[in-house]
């Protein structure tokens, strides 16, 4: 930053390196600098690349910001900036989890992540003692690591969601009327109707169709996408399960994972015999730390499907 005088008027000159150094010094992103200078991000980029000269009006605004954040408190703007980035990451995680119906409020995070209610509330309020990267990673782990680790670690840079790499090559069938060679992806709220009805009577064409020869050979009837982390680490959020309906719901293979339609809704659980009452079955999650087992009466099971395959998401 250089001071010069032209026609008895003092001017501050900033070159591309000066602008980059200014951002680094105050811990600012290009977006932050654009807001302070009353400019666009594209303008800031052009200044830093030496394509355009920064205007005097923008320099004055930057100079005001510099004076308000003196050398004695230079660390404070950077801390505030990092705190704001962590809050933005937490807010983005919260909004996404709400959008995919994993949570409704902060209490759901408390329950699933096994964290103290006051510490979660403090983190959301920006208390840096609790709003840490470690906290963000714990929340992510509780929901099956659906968020990209590097996105959290860099506080918002890159792709938010984990890369979903399919271990089995699948092909979406665009002509959806060949139901005998394709497998429908059934949404959770339609599973009950699919399981108990005559499949020929269903409008399978309204569902996304997949062609997976390996699954067709073993009699897979439909697919569902895992939502949540109750069966983690066996199944993660976003994995695709391949299912076969069980006609005789009184026959169980204990310890296997089933999709159950009951009065409690559609459940993905591992089933075990209830030794205390033969008329009940125990529904168990693999993620036992956050999802305790419970029993339901066999008579409450309206339909039953067994998991026979999975398309793993990495």
Residue pairs with C-beta under 8 A, 6 or more apart in sequence:
1 12
1 13
1 14
1 18
1 22
2 12
2 13
2 14
2 18
3 10
3 11
3 12
3 13
4 10
4 11
4 13
5 11
11 56
12 56
12 59
12 60
12 63
14 22
14 47
14 54
14 59
14 62
15 50
16 47
16 48
16 49
16 50
19 33
19 44
19 47
19 48
19 54
20 48
22 28
22 33
22 62
22 66
23 29
23 30
23 32
23 33
25 74
26 65
26 66
26 69
26 74
26 77
26 78
26 81
27 77
27 78
27 79
27 81
27 82
28 36
28 77
28 81
29 81
30 41
30 44
30 45
30 48
31 41
32 81
33 44
33 62
34 40
34 41
34 43
34 44
36 61
36 62
36 65
37 43
37 44
37 54
37 58
37 59
37 61
37 62
38 57
38 58
38 61
39 55
39 58
43 52
46 52
47 53
47 54
69 76
69 77
79 128
82 155
83 126
83 128
83 131
85 155
85 156
86 128
86 131
86 132
86 133
86 136
86 155
87 126
87 131
88 155
88 156
89 136
89 151
89 152
89 155
89 156
90 123
90 124
90 131
90 136
90 139
92 156
92 160
93 136
93 139
93 140
93 147
94 103
94 106
94 109
94 124
96 146
96 147
96 160
96 161
97 103
97 109
97 143
98 104
100 227
101 227
102 108
102 143
102 227
102 228
102 237
103 109
103 112
106 117
106 120
106 121
106 124
107 117
109 115
109 120
109 139
109 142
110 116
110 117
110 120
111 290
112 142
112 143
112 229
112 290
113 120
113 138
113 139
113 141
113 142
113 290
114 142
114 289
114 290
115 135
115 138
115 139
119 130
119 135
120 130
122 129
122 130
122 131
123 130
123 131
123 132
123 135
124 131
133 152
133 153
133 155
136 152
137 149
137 152
140 146
140 147
140 149
140 152
142 229
142 290
143 228
143 229
143 237
144 226
144 228
144 229
144 232
144 236
144 237
144 238
145 162
145 236
145 237
146 161
146 162
146 236
146 237
146 238
147 160
147 161
147 162
148 158
148 159
148 160
148 161
148 162
148 163
149 162
150 157
150 158
151 157
151 158
151 159
151 160
162 313
162 314
163 314
164 238
164 313
164 314
165 313
165 314
166 311
166 312
166 313
167 311
167 312
167 314
168 212
168 214
168 311
170 210
170 211
170 212
170 311
171 210
171 211
171 212
172 208
172 209
172 210
172 211
173 181
173 182
173 209
173 210
173 211
176 182
176 204
176 205
176 207
176 209
177 205
178 209
179 204
179 205
179 209
181 211
181 216
182 209
182 210
182 211
183 209
183 210
183 211
183 212
183 215
183 216
183 220
183 221
183 222
183 223
183 242
184 194
184 204
184 207
184 208
184 209
184 210
184 222
184 223
185 207
185 208
185 209
185 210
185 222
185 223
185 224
185 225
185 240
186 194
186 207
186 222
186 223
186 224
187 207
187 224
188 224
188 227
188 266
189 266
190 207
191 222
191 224
191 259
191 261
191 266
191 303
191 305
192 261
192 266
192 302
192 303
193 202
194 202
194 222
195 245
195 259
195 261
195 302
195 303
195 304
195 305
196 261
196 302
196 303
199 221
210 223
212 220
212 242
212 311
214 309
215 223
215 242
215 308
215 309
218 244
218 308
218 309
219 244
219 308
220 242
220 243
220 244
220 308
220 309
221 243
221 244
221 245
221 305
222 243
222 305
223 240
223 241
223 242
223 243
224 240
224 241
224 243
224 259
224 268
225 238
225 239
225 240
225 241
226 235
226 236
226 237
226 238
226 239
226 240
226 241
226 268
227 237
228 237
229 236
229 237
229 287
229 290
230 268
230 269
230 285
230 286
230 287
230 290
230 291
231 257
231 268
231 269
231 270
231 285
231 286
231 287
232 286
232 287
233 286
233 287
234 257
234 286
235 241
235 257
235 268
235 286
235 310
236 312
236 313
238 313
239 310
239 311
239 312
239 313
240 310
240 311
240 313
241 259
241 268
241 307
241 309
241 310
242 307
242 308
242 309
242 310
242 311
243 259
243 305
243 306
243 307
243 308
244 305
244 306
244 308
245 303
245 304
245 305
246 258
246 304
246 305
246 306
249 298
249 301
249 303
249 304
250 298
252 258
252 271
252 273
252 281
253 306
254 271
254 272
254 273
255 270
255 271
255 272
256 270
256 271
256 306
256 307
257 268
257 269
257 270
257 271
257 306
257 307
258 268
258 269
258 270
258 271
258 304
258 305
258 306
258 307
259 266
259 267
259 268
259 304
259 305
259 306
259 307
260 266
260 267
260 268
260 269
260 271
260 283
260 296
260 301
260 303
260 304
261 301
261 302
261 303
261 304
262 296
262 300
262 301
262 302
263 300
264 296
264 300
267 283
268 307
269 283
269 284
269 285
270 283
270 284
270 285
270 286
271 281
271 282
271 283
271 284
272 281
272 282
272 284
272 293
273 281
273 282
274 280
274 281
274 282
274 295
277 295
279 297
279 298
279 299
280 295
280 296
280 297
280 298
281 295
281 296
281 298
281 301
282 293
282 294
282 295
283 293
283 294
283 295
283 296
284 293
285 291
285 292
285 293
